[in-house]
C-alpha cells in the first residue's frame, strides 16, 4: 500500500506526497550506490544533509521547497544509525579534501573507498570510522602520485582541525589492515612527488625573487633548473634514503641543488636552512641531518669539479 502524506501550503492546499518514490535533486539514492550533492557549504553544528537543507529553510520558502524539505526529512528518518554515521564521515571527508585543495577525483575515490571498507570491516564505532576515513584519504592521495603532494601529517592535522581527531598510529594500523584484509595495494610515496610543490613554495616569496633579480637571474628559469637538479640528486641518493621521510629528503635535495646552482652561476646560495625549515615547518637540525647524510658529499664533489672546470685545471 502506498504511503501518502499531505503537506499544507498557501499555493496549493493539499499536495499528496508519495514517500515510496522519492526523486529530487538534493539527494539521490539508488541500490548499491549513493550520490551526494550538498545544498550549502559545510559549517559548524550538525553535518547531515537534512541539517544543511534545514538552515536554508524559512517561513517564506516556496511550496516546491516545502515539498523537497518534507521528502528529505522522511528520507533521513528511513536511514539506519550506521548510515547516518557514514553520512557524517562523508561530510568530513569532503571538508578535508577541500581544505587540502585535492581534486574531485581524489575526493570521490576517498568516499567510494570509505564506503566499501566500512561495510567490509563492519565497525560502527564513530572514532574507528574517522580513522578509516583518514586512511582512505591517504590511499586516494597516494594513488594520484605527484599530482597530490600532500604529507601524512598534513592529512592528520586537517582532520583534527575539522573536529575529527585522528590517532596517527591507529591510522597507520588501518592502512596496514586495508592491505592485508581487503587486498588494497597502497603505493609508496616517492621523494620526487614533493619536489615541484616545495620548489614553488620556497621561491614564491617576494624577498627570494628580489634576491634572484639582484643576481640577474630569472626566477622562473631558476625554478625549473632547481627542480630538475633536485630530481637528479634524488636519483643518485635513492639507495641511501632508507626509511627517512620522503618530504624531508626532497627538501634536503632542493637545498643541495641550490648550493650547486649558486656555485655554477657564480652567486651566493638563495635558500638557507632557516628559511626552508620555516616554510616547511620542520626543524633546522632535521634538515641539516638529512643534507649531511645524503647530499653533502655530492655537493662537495660537484662544486669541486665546477671549480676545476672554471680554472681549467685537470684533476
Secondary structure, DSSP 8 states (H G I E B T S, - for coil): ---EEEE--SSSS-EEEETTS---SSEEEETTEEEE--SS---SS--SHHHHHHHT--TT--HHHHHHHHHHHHHHHHS-HHHHHHHHHHHHHHHHHHHTT--HHHHHHHHHHHHHHHHHHT---HHHHHHHHHHHHHHHHHHHGGGG---HHHHHHHHHHTT----HHHHHHHHHHHHHTS--------THHHHHHHHHHHH-SHHHHHHHHHTT--HHHHHHHHHHHHHHHHHHTGGG-TT--HHHHHHHHHHHHHHHHHHHTTS--S--HHHHHHHHT--HHHHHHHHHHHTHHHHHHHHHHHHHHHTT---
